[in-house]
C-alpha cells in the first residue's frame, strides 16, 4: 500500500467516525444551520430596507456564504480540541496510522458540514428573493470555490484546536478572530465606504474576494448606493480567493502536522 493510499484510507475512516458522532451531538449541526439563517433574516430585513431592499438582499448572500464557511472553522477547532482533551487522539497515536490522517479526517468531515450549511443557506436565500442569475457552470464554480475556501478555513481551525489547552480555550480562540475577519470585508457593505486603514485591509481580505467572486459568478447585482472598489483583488476575485485558499491549506497543514507531532510526543 502506498503512502498516499494509506493516508486516504485512514482519513476516510476518521472522517466517517466524525460524521457518526454528529448523531450523538445533533446540536453542532443544528448550530451550523441556524447561524446562516439568522444572519440572512437579520441582515436582509433589518438593514435591507435602507440599503437597497431586494437588491441588497441579493448582494449580502455572497457575504453570508463566505461568512458561513469561515465560521464553520470553529467546529473544527472545538472538535479537535475535544478529542485531545478526552484522550481520543492518544488512542489514535497508538494505532498504525498516518499523522496527518487525524487532521485530514476532521477537516474532511467538517467539509460535509459546510455542504449542509451551504444548502440550507441557499434555500433561505431563495426564500428572501436571492436568485442564481448566471449560468449553471458559473454557479457550480461558485459553490466549488466556496467549499475550497471552507476546506482552507478548516485547516486554520485545526491548528487553533491543536494549540488550545482545553475545549473552553478553543471555543474562545476559535471565535474571537472570526468576527473582525468577516466584518472587515465587503460581505455586507462596500469596501469603498470604509475609512482607512480598514478599507485597505478589507480590499485585500480573502473573505472580501470570496464574497465578490460568488456575486460575480451568481450574477447578483450590486445596489446603486454601494460604491465598488477597483483594487486588483476586486478585479480578479476568483483567482485571488483560490490562491489564498491554496496558500492557507499548505501553510496550516504543515503547521498542524508539526504541532500534532509535538502534542502527541508529550
Buried (B, 14 or more C-beta within 10 A) or exposed (E): EEEEEBBBBBBBEBBEBBBEEBEEEEEBBEBBBEBBBEBBBEBBEEBBEEBBEBBBBBBBBBBBBBBBBBBBBBBBBBBBBBBBBEEBBEEBBEEEBBBBBBBBBBBBBBBBBBBBBBEBBBEBBEEBBBEBEBEEEBBEBBBEBBBBBBBBBBBBBBBBBBBBEEBEBBBEBBBEBBEEBBBBBBBBBBBBEBEEEBBEBBBBBBBBBBBBBBBBBBBBEBBEEBEEBEBEBBEBBBEBBBBBBEEBBEBBBEBBBEBBEEBBEE
